[in-house]
């Protein structure tokens, strides 16, 4: 049960929608026949998270520049 909670927490932190988390749990309970579908679910969310990180990095770069400029 603890491992399930850790995975769910990670998915939430990664911004995965609740419906996708629910879908993952259902797929996992079905067994190894759904491994490919689960992998695709994680790959999609990984791309979303990477895009968000690039956006946040750009924002951080602008803020750092402004701090430098005003100092």
Secondary structure, 3 states (H helix, E strand, C coil): CHHHHHHHHHHHHCCCCHHHHHHHHHHHHHCHHHHHHHHHHHHHHHHHHHHHHHHHHHHHHHHHHHHHHHC
